[in-house]
Amino acid sequence: MKNKLDKYERVKHLPNVTFSVFGESSSPRSYPWHLERYAGMQKVLELGCGKGEYSLAFAAANPHKLCVGIDCKSHRICVGAEKAIAGGLDNVHFLRARIERIGDFFVGHSIHEIWLTFPDPHPKNRAVKCRLSTASFLNAYADLLMPGGTVYLKTDSNLLYDYTRKSVEGWGGRVVAASDNIDGSDFGALGACGVVSAYEEAARSRGTTIKYMAFKLI
Ligand SMILES: C[S@@+](CC[C@H](N)C(=O)[O-])C[C@H]1O[C@@H](n2cnc3c(N)ncnc32)[C@H](O)[C@@H]1O
């Protein structure tokens, strides 16, 4: 517990973290990812980034892209942000915020890729609205993505995988790639597909197959 509290305090002072107070936000243009020095860079979001393993790997592999990892748990993003500083990675930033409010922090149609990396599947019917591929979230992603931008999902949940396909198609989007077992597919080398977070490692060690989907909304 003390460790968590320490991180909660530390994270507020890290130069690569935007710590939003829930319910408060400024103009989207005031946030660091819209600074002039990032103007020519493609922007990638990881939603529910946890300790930021994927964001760190994206940033290291794509020095000309700017990655922003978003999570509501500050002690988790503290881990990723401190690793980025230690490794000298200056093209990754972390935002402590609720994904429900993502539209408050980014200018419309400014994002190239959105990654949903092992989002909580929220299996109970009453929690369907919390799934990150439900229509209200798809609306928000469509508002943020540049024309031709892509949303990627990596999950160990069959329920979320099937739900996402139905939700995207019902919304009017297009699934452009999908596999219910990433290890037997050609998608292994794409973006975050080659990165294995601690969460993914735990799913793999239980013998669960990892599923992958890419979809377009605009
Ligand atoms: C299962 S973990 C996956 C973490 C990481 N992407 C990985 O693959 O290891 C889901 C993460 O999403 C975050 N999360 C869940 N709902 C959220 C919300 N509404 N807003 C912000 N973060 C959320 C949790 O705090 C957690 O870190």
The ligand as an SDF file (V2000), in Angstrom:
LIG
                    3D

 27 29  0  0  0  0  0  0  0  0999 V2000
   -6.3100   -5.7180  -17.6900 C   0  0  0  0  0  0  0  0  0  0  0  0
   -5.3930   -4.2640  -17.4620 S   0  0  0  0  0  0  0  0  0  0  0  0
   -4.3510   -4.2820  -18.9280 C   0  0  0  0  0  0  0  0  0  0  0  0
   -3.1310   -3.4060  -18.7640 C   0  0  0  0  0  0  0  0  0  0  0  0
   -2.1570   -3.3730  -19.9510 C   0  0  0  0  0  0  0  0  0  0  0  0
   -2.7930   -2.8400  -21.1480 N   0  0  0  0  0  0  0  0  0  0  0  0
   -1.5540   -4.7240  -20.2190 C   0  0  0  0  0  0  0  0  0  0  0  0
   -1.7980   -5.2990  -21.2760 O   0  0  0  0  0  0  0  0  0  0  0  0
   -0.8180   -5.2130  -19.3520 O   0  0  0  0  0  0  0  0  0  0  0  0
   -6.6020   -3.0080  -17.8420 C   0  0  0  0  0  0  0  0  0  0  0  0
   -6.1440   -1.5970  -17.5040 C   0  0  0  0  0  0  0  0  0  0  0  0
   -7.1450   -0.6820  -17.9180 O   0  0  0  0  0  0  0  0  0  0  0  0
   -7.2850    0.3250  -16.9380 C   0  0  0  0  0  0  0  0  0  0  0  0
   -8.6680    0.8470  -17.0510 N   0  0  0  0  0  0  0  0  0  0  0  0
   -9.8010    0.1190  -16.9640 C   0  0  0  0  0  0  0  0  0  0  0  0
  -10.8720    0.9160  -17.1510 N   0  0  0  0  0  0  0  0  0  0  0  0
  -10.3950    2.1820  -17.3380 C   0  0  0  0  0  0  0  0  0  0  0  0
  -11.0190    3.4500  -17.5690 C   0  0  0  0  0  0  0  0  0  0  0  0
  -12.3260    3.5660  -17.6740 N   0  0  0  0  0  0  0  0  0  0  0  0
  -10.2170    4.5320  -17.7200 N   0  0  0  0  0  0  0  0  0  0  0  0
   -8.8640    4.4240  -17.6220 C   0  0  0  0  0  0  0  0  0  0  0  0
   -8.2310    3.2470  -17.4160 N   0  0  0  0  0  0  0  0  0  0  0  0
   -8.9810    2.1380  -17.2720 C   0  0  0  0  0  0  0  0  0  0  0  0
   -6.9980   -0.3750  -15.6150 C   0  0  0  0  0  0  0  0  0  0  0  0
   -6.5820    0.5380  -14.6160 O   0  0  0  0  0  0  0  0  0  0  0  0
   -5.9000   -1.3550  -16.0300 C   0  0  0  0  0  0  0  0  0  0  0  0
   -4.6110   -0.8200  -15.8270 O   0  0  0  0  0  0  0  0  0  0  0  0
  1  2  1  0
  2  3  1  0
  2 10  1  0
  3  4  1  0
  4  5  1  0
  5  6  1  0
  5  7  1  0
  7  8  2  0
  7  9  1  0
 10 11  1  0
 11 12  1  0
 11 26  1  0
 12 13  1  0
 13 14  1  0
 13 24  1  0
 14 15  1  0
 14 23  1  0
 15 16  2  0
 16 17  1  0
 17 18  1  0
 17 23  2  0
 18 19  1  0
 18 20  2  0
 20 21  1  0
 21 22  2  0
 22 23  1  0
 24 25  1  0
 24 26  1  0
 26 27  1  0
M  CHG  2   2   1   9  -1
M  END
$$$$
